Amino acid sequence: MVFKGLLVVISGFLFIFASGVPMRLIARFRPDYKREGIYWGVLIWIIAFFLGTFLQNIVHQIISGGVNNEPITSPWPFLLGAVLTTLFVQIGMLIFLKNYRKKGEDVASGGLALGFGIGLIAQVFTGMILITAGAGVLLQGFGVTLPFGNIQAATLELVSKEALFGLIAALLSLILFRVALLTFSAAQGYLVAVSMLGKKWYFWFALLGYSAFTWIIFFLQMLLGEENPGQVSLGLTSPLTSMASAVYYLAAFILGYRWLSKELHSADKKAAKARSK
């Protein structure tokens, strides 16, 4: 119990700060990006999240005939809700970047900063829940029981019953998810920014890419027989699904980072060539 609790606590901190790894790697190409864009990215995500959740609830009520506790078996409300939230995020990005451009700032760097902010705030509460639940398991190992909220208490119970291998697989998947998430949000911000520089279809490419990132893992976990596909949950997701998800997130991070770094490097070369003329 003590080891499990310590493992979950450490993983919770790693989950929160893991986004710093791709952020540092990507920021090498634009070290002069303005930090204010990160805070605006956080704000844009919060607004888009609440708008998307509101619309999902409306769809839920329409499908269930106004009965809020009626379960929705179809995955489409969730998947379409994710697309809508992504669309709201990108519209917010466009509004910010248009004003940013009027000030004569580098739009591409601004887009990256927005993506960093979105990747930092998204799912951050998952890390906090992990830390709280891990601390509870750790204290239980020493014979100390503290009162927790319903979510933390449920997570604590699942963690304490989870086999060690399944726990490690789930935690690894969560950490890699965080790394891949920021990479894709940074790429999303960059694509939205470039869409303002003559490549308008990049806006829809960003929407497609980020939505595919969510949809692929959803259907992968559904094919593996998970009752709640789309995320990894401690004590609920099978070790096989957790490991498959970890491989997917690692591959998504590598491919996303390689594509984005190539794009940024190519843009730097074109800018340097233009200045030399």
C-alpha positions in Angstrom: 0.0 0.0 0.0 2.8 2.4 0.9 4.6 1.7 -2.4 1.4 2.1 -4.4 0.6 5.4 -2.7 4.1 6.8 -3.3 4.0 5.6 -6.9 0.7 7.4 -7.6 1.8 10.6 -5.8 5.0 10.8 -7.9 3.1 10.0 -11.1 0.6 12.8 -10.2 3.4 15.3 -10.1 5.0 13.8 -13.3 1.6 14.0 -15.0 1.3 17.7 -14.2 4.9 18.6 -15.2 5.4 16.1 -18.1 4.0 18.7 -20.5 7.2 20.7 -19.9 9.2 18.1 -21.9 7.7 18.7 -25.3 7.2 22.4 -24.4 11.0 22.8 -24.0 11.8 20.8 -27.1 9.4 22.9 -29.3 10.3 26.2 -27.7 13.9 25.8 -28.9 12.6 26.8 -32.4 10.9 30.0 -31.0 12.7 30.9 -27.8 11.4 34.5 -28.0 7.7 33.6 -27.9 5.7 35.9 -25.6 4.6 34.2 -22.3 1.4 36.2 -22.3 0.1 33.9 -25.1 0.3 31.0 -22.6 -2.2 32.7 -20.2 -4.5 33.6 -23.1 -4.4 29.9 -24.2 -5.5 28.8 -20.7 -8.4 31.3 -20.8 -9.4 30.3 -24.3 -9.4 26.6 -23.3 -11.6 27.3 -20.2 -14.2 29.2 -22.2 -14.2 26.6 -25.0 -14.5 23.8 -22.5 -17.6 25.2 -20.8 -19.2 26.0 -24.2 -18.5 22.5 -25.4 -19.8 20.9 -22.2 -22.9 23.1 -22.4 -23.7 21.9 -25.9 -23.0 18.3 -25.0 -25.5 18.5 -22.2 -28.1 20.0 -24.6 -27.5 17.0 -27.0 -27.7 14.6 -24.0 -31.1 16.1 -23.0 -32.4 16.0 -26.6 -31.4 12.3 -27.0 -32.7 11.3 -23.6 -35.9 13.2 -23.9 -35.1 15.6 -21.1 -34.1 12.9 -18.6 -30.7 13.9 -17.3 -29.8 10.6 -15.7 -30.6 8.6 -18.8 -27.3 6.9 -20.0 -26.2 7.6 -23.5 -24.9 4.4 -25.2 -23.9 6.1 -28.5 -20.4 7.5 -28.6 -21.3 10.2 -31.1 -22.4 12.9 -28.6 -19.0 12.6 -26.9 -17.0 12.6 -30.1 -19.0 15.4 -31.8 -18.7 17.4 -28.5 -14.9 17.0 -28.6 -14.9 18.4 -32.2 -17.1 21.3 -31.1 -14.8 22.1 -28.2 -11.8 22.0 -30.5 -13.6 24.3 -33.0 -14.3 26.8 -30.2 -10.7 26.7 -29.1 -9.5 27.4 -32.7 -12.0 30.3 -33.1 -10.6 31.8 -29.9 -7.1 31.4 -31.2 -8.1 33.2 -34.4 -9.6 36.1 -32.5 -6.5 36.5 -30.3 -4.0 36.1 -33.2 -5.8 38.7 -35.4 -5.2 41.3 -32.6 -1.7 39.9 -32.1 -1.0 40.4 -35.8 -2.2 44.1 -35.7 0.5 44.8 -33.1 3.2 43.5 -35.5 4.0 40.4 -33.4 5.1 37.1 -34.8 1.9 35.2 -35.4 3.5 31.7 -35.5 5.2 32.2 -32.1 1.9 33.5 -30.8 0.1 30.4 -32.0 2.7 28.2 -30.3 2.3 30.1 -27.1 -1.5 29.6 -27.2 -1.0 25.9 -27.8 1.3 25.7 -24.9 -1.3 27.3 -22.6 -4.0 24.9 -23.8 -1.8 21.9 -23.4 -0.8 23.0 -19.9 -4.4 23.5 -18.5 -6.2 20.6 -20.2 -6.6 17.7 -17.9 -4.4 19.3 -15.2 -7.0 18.3 -12.5 -6.3 14.7 -13.3 -2.8 15.2 -11.8 -4.3 16.7 -8.7 -6.7 13.8 -8.2 -3.8 11.4 -8.6 -1.8 13.2 -6.0 -4.7 13.3 -3.6 -5.6 9.7 -4.1 -2.0 8.6 -3.9 -1.5 10.5 -0.6 -4.6 8.8 0.7 -3.3 5.3 -0.2 0.1 6.2 1.3 -1.5 7.3 4.6 -3.7 4.2 4.6 -0.5 2.1 4.4 0.5 3.8 7.7 -2.9 3.1 9.2 -4.2 6.7 8.8 -7.6 7.3 7.2 -8.6 10.8 6.2 -12.0 12.0 4.8 -12.0 12.6 1.1 -14.5 13.8 -1.5 -16.5 11.3 -3.5 -14.2 11.4 -6.5 -11.0 11.1 -4.5 -12.5 8.4 -2.3 -13.6 6.3 -5.3 -10.2 6.7 -6.9 -8.5 5.8 -3.6 -10.5 2.6 -3.4 -9.7 1.6 -7.0 -6.0 2.3 -6.5 -5.8 0.2 -3.4 -7.4 -2.8 -5.2 -5.5 -2.4 -8.4 -2.7 -4.9 -9.2 0.8 -3.3 -9.4 1.4 -4.0 -13.1 -2.0 -2.6 -14.0 -1.3 0.4 -11.9 2.1 1.1 -13.5 0.6 0.6 -17.0 -2.2 3.0 -16.4 0.1 5.7 -14.8 2.6 5.4 -17.7 -0.3 5.8 -20.2 -1.5 8.9 -18.4 1.9 10.5 -18.3 2.5 9.8 -22.0 -1.0 11.2 -22.8 0.0 14.5 -21.1 3.2 14.7 -23.3 1.3 13.9 -26.5 -1.5 16.3 -25.6 0.8 19.3 -25.4 2.6 18.4 -28.6 -0.7 18.3 -30.5 -2.0 21.5 -28.9 1.2 23.3 -29.9 0.9 21.9 -33.4 -2.8 23.1 -33.4 -1.8 26.6 -32.4 0.9 26.7 -35.1 -1.5 25.5 -37.8 -4.1 28.1 -36.8 -1.5 30.8 -36.9 -0.2 29.7 -40.4 -3.8 29.6 -41.7 -3.7 33.4 -41.3 -0.7 33.7 -43.5 -2.2 32.5 -46.8 -2.9 28.8 -46.0 -6.5 29.0 -44.8 -7.0 25.2 -45.1 -4.5 24.8 -42.3 -7.3 25.8 -39.9 -9.3 22.8 -40.9 -6.2 20.6 -41.0 -5.7 21.6 -37.3 -9.3 20.7 -36.5 -9.0 17.4 -38.2 -5.6 16.5 -36.7 -6.6 17.3 -33.1 -10.0 15.6 -33.5 -8.3 12.5 -34.9 -6.0 12.4 -31.9 -9.1 12.1 -29.7 -11.1 9.8 -31.9 -8.4 7.2 -32.6 -7.8 6.4 -29.0 -11.5 6.3 -28.4 -12.1 3.7 -31.0 -9.0 1.8 -30.1 -10.1 1.4 -26.5 -13.7 0.6 -27.7 -12.3 -2.2 -29.9 -10.4 -3.5 -26.8 -13.7 -3.8 -25.0 -13.5 -0.9 -22.6 -16.8 0.3 -21.1 -15.6 3.9 -20.9 -13.4 4.4 -23.9 -11.5 7.6 -24.6 -9.5 7.8 -21.3 -7.4 5.7 -19.0 -8.8 5.3 -15.5 -7.0 3.8 -12.5 -8.5 0.5 -11.5 -11.0 0.5 -14.4 -8.9 0.3 -17.6 -7.4 -3.1 -18.3 -3.6 -3.5 -18.4 -3.8 -4.4 -22.1 -5.7 -1.2 -22.9 -3.4 0.9 -20.8 -0.3 -0.5 -22.6 -1.9 -0.1 -26.0 -2.8 3.5 -25.1 0.7 4.2 -23.9 2.1 3.0 -27.2 -0.4 5.1 -29.1 0.5 8.3 -27.1 4.2 7.7 -27.4 3.8 7.3 -31.2 1.6 10.4 -31.4 4.2 12.4 -29.5 7.1 11.3 -31.7 5.2 11.8 -35.0 3.6 15.1 -33.9 7.0 16.5 -32.6 8.9 15.4 -35.7 6.3 17.0 -38.0 6.1 20.3 -36.0 9.9 20.6 -35.6 10.3 20.0 -39.4 7.7 22.7 -40.1 9.4 25.2 -37.7 12.8 24.5 -39.0 11.6 24.9 -42.6 10.0 28.2 -41.7 13.2 29.4 -40.1 15.2 28.6 -43.2 12.8 30.5 -45.4 12.9 33.5 -43.1 16.7 33.5 -43.0 16.8 33.2 -46.8 14.4 36.1 -47.2 16.5 38.3 -44.9 19.7 37.5 -46.8 18.3 38.8 -50.1 
